[in-house]
């Protein structure tokens, strides 16, 4: 019985010390940060494009009439 407990304890400690999945989590966090920055940037760019098209539409409509 003692042998099974020590083997279980040894495997448990190996599992706790294993950091092979840590890189994957770090990359996922970096990707999430990049996506968040892209979304914020896209909304700013979209506002600028919308404003530019509004100006063009106003000038066109005033030129036509």
C-alpha positions in Angstrom: 0.0 0.0 0.0 2.8 2.4 0.8 4.3 1.8 -2.6 1.1 2.8 -4.4 0.9 6.0 -2.3 4.5 7.0 -3.0 4.0 6.3 -6.7 0.8 8.4 -6.7 2.6 11.2 -4.8 5.5 11.1 -7.2 3.2 11.4 -10.2 1.2 14.1 -8.6 4.3 16.1 -8.0 5.5 15.6 -11.6 2.1 16.8 -12.8 2.3 19.9 -10.5 5.8 20.7 -11.7 5.1 20.2 -15.4 5.0 23.6 -17.1 4.7 22.4 -20.7 1.3 24.0 -21.1 2.4 27.4 -19.8 3.7 28.6 -23.1 0.3 27.9 -24.8 -1.5 30.0 -22.2 1.0 32.8 -22.6 0.5 32.8 -26.4 -3.3 32.7 -26.0 -3.1 35.8 -23.7 -0.9 37.6 -26.3 -3.4 36.7 -29.1 -6.3 37.9 -27.0 -4.5 41.2 -26.3 -3.8 41.7 -30.0 -7.4 41.0 -30.9 -8.6 43.5 -28.3 -6.3 46.1 -29.7 -7.4 45.4 -33.2 -11.1 45.7 -32.2 -10.5 49.1 -30.5 -8.4 50.3 -33.5 -11.0 49.1 -36.0 -13.7 51.1 -34.3 -11.6 54.2 -34.5 -10.7 53.7 -38.1 -14.4 52.9 -38.9 -15.4 56.3 -37.4 -12.8 58.1 -39.5 -13.9 56.4 -42.7 -17.6 57.1 -41.9 -16.7 60.8 -41.4 -14.8 60.9 -44.7 -17.7 59.4 -46.6 -20.2 61.8 -44.9 -18.1 64.7 -46.1 -17.9 63.4 -49.6 -21.6 62.8 -49.7 -22.3 66.3 -48.4 -20.1 67.8 -51.1 -21.6 65.7 -53.8 -25.1 66.5 -52.8 -24.3 70.3 -52.7 -22.6 70.1 -56.1 -25.6 68.3 -57.7 -28.1 70.9 -56.4 
